[in-house]
Amino acid sequence: MPTENLAGRTFAGYGLLERVGEGGTATVYRAEHPEHGQCAVKFLKLRLRKDPTSVKRFLREAGFGARIKHPSVVATYDYGEEEGFHYLALEWVDGEPLSRFAQRSGPLATDLVVHMVRQLTDGLSAAHAVGIIHRDLKPENVVYNPSNREVKLLDFGIARDAQEPAADRLTRTGFFVGTLQYVAPEALSGELVGEQADIYSVAKITYYLLTGVLPQTGRSPREVFQQLLTQPPTPLNEAVRDLKFTSALEAAIMKGLERQPTDRQPTIAAFAEELIAGASAVDKPQKKGLFGSLKSFVKDRRSKD
């Protein structure tokens, strides 16, 4: 069945200019609004409009986004239903998915990564402050604008309210939500997760931006799944030959990647603080000790003789 195209129509005051994207559940249009100017408007796909769970998830995403007010989170302007169409109007953001930028650029400079992640953690702190756990943090869900180095977090489609009763959850017990490469190990059982799951995902994003690789090296989803549950991640300073970071920076990121949630930083803000401190730290040269110094002295004397 051909995909419907709503370009040229107006919904709730939003004039749809062109279709700019499409995912599994929604289609996105660039639009104009008298008050908000240029916007992005998402529409739930036709085939899902009679599925109560899909509708509830779509409206819940809208509601969660509307609760978060922060410059590093894409603003939600409006949402509802008109003429049988469920829509969500969002801030229009210039830029590209962070995944695309990172893939094109390769490993990024530490100061740039810290600048990006600091914005991301500030936005997540605002989300956590109102009880919202994102659960699907990954470079694809972050928009980056290279011209002003601005980062914006989006897509709260599978987020959860930390205060939500277990009976109201939309995901069946035993099924995890999120993206395997970035999901926290505790989420793999399908149990409800807390703020520490977002910390894990941000630590993994940070690791990837710095190195261009992920700390699990499985070549298939099955291998990655097993590694997340049974093996420690590759230390940051062993990820890529010739790429070295301060021990404090490595410690901050690897702490965020601990398998047990209680072994990670207590808050996303604490992760950011440790990351910033680690990036500015300077490793002291290791002392060789008396034996090492004598050995070097003898070696040096022999070379001179």
Secondary structure, 3 states (H helix, E strand, C coil): CCCCCCCCCEECCEEEEEEEEECCCEEEEEEEECCCEEEEEEEECHHHCCCHHHHHHHHHHHHHHHHCCCCCECCEEEEEEECCEEEEEEECCCCEEHHHHHHHHCCCCHHHHHHHHHHHHHHHHHHHHCCEECCCCCHHHEEEECCCCEEEECCCCCCEECCCCHHHCCCCCCCCCCCCCCCCHHHHHCCCCCHHHHHHHHHHHHHHHHHCCCCCCCCCHHHHHHHHHHCCCCCHHHCCCCCCCCHHHHHHHHHHCCCCHHHCCCCHHHHHHHHHHHHHCCCCCCCCHHHHHHHHHHHHHHHHC
